[in-house]
């Protein structure tokens, strides 16, 4: 089955710097890769997603890049702000069924 | 954010109790999901309903019983739970089912004593 790994598990950045979280997956037929942000005590929130026919997608300060050959995709947050502090989950679609396989999450801490 | 709502937000129940979790989506979606979120573990899919029909049951114990009376409402009936069932139970919905663009509710924090 699909195996999704996230690195690093915890990331601390100074406010204003960039943060990058990498996710690897095992199923070469996966075609959909969302990123969710979950603040403490709140719901996971879909912040950006990418499909396998696209290499990069950007939405204001966040972007996602996909490398299908290497089977990894990354979340890039620029000009980080304290409100970016949260746990970020990546996921990959599982070929052959309608499920998402989630990673364990990355804790991002933005230091003011 | 009121697209997907869940009640109750917190629930404490004994192992012999019967309780139900409720989810409602106001997004006009056709698919609804139950997930379990435990500390330090990836989200676990439990059930999927597409147009009110259950399409996925991810080997969930029978002490968890889902019900989907219509595309806007989803219930999770609980009975004779175990302490290891304590977790955050999240409901999600999407337009057409499948893995795409799932939107989550705030969850029910369940504690089994």
Boltz contact constraints between the chains, C-beta under 6 A:
constraints:
  - contact:
      token1: [A, 32]
      token2: [B, 99]
      max_distance: 6.0
  - contact:
      token1: [A, 32]
      token2: [B, 100]
      max_distance: 6.0
  - contact:
      token1: [A, 43]
      token2: [B, 104]
      max_distance: 6.0
  - contact:
      token1: [A, 43]
      token2: [B, 106]
      max_distance: 6.0
  - contact:
      token1: [A, 44]
      token2: [B, 104]
      max_distance: 6.0
  - contact:
      token1: [A, 93]
      token2: [B, 99]
      max_distance: 6.0
  - contact:
      token1: [A, 98]
      token2: [B, 97]
      max_distance: 6.0
  - contact:
      token1: [A, 98]
      token2: [B, 98]
      max_distance: 6.0
  - contact:
      token1: [A, 99]
      token2: [B, 45]
      max_distance: 6.0
  - contact:
      token1: [A, 100]
      token2: [B, 99]
      max_distance: 6.0
  - contact:
      token1: [A, 102]
      token2: [B, 42]
      max_distance: 6.0
  - contact:
      token1: [A, 102]
      token2: [B, 43]
      max_distance: 6.0
  - contact:
      token1: [A, 104]
      token2: [B, 42]
      max_distance: 6.0
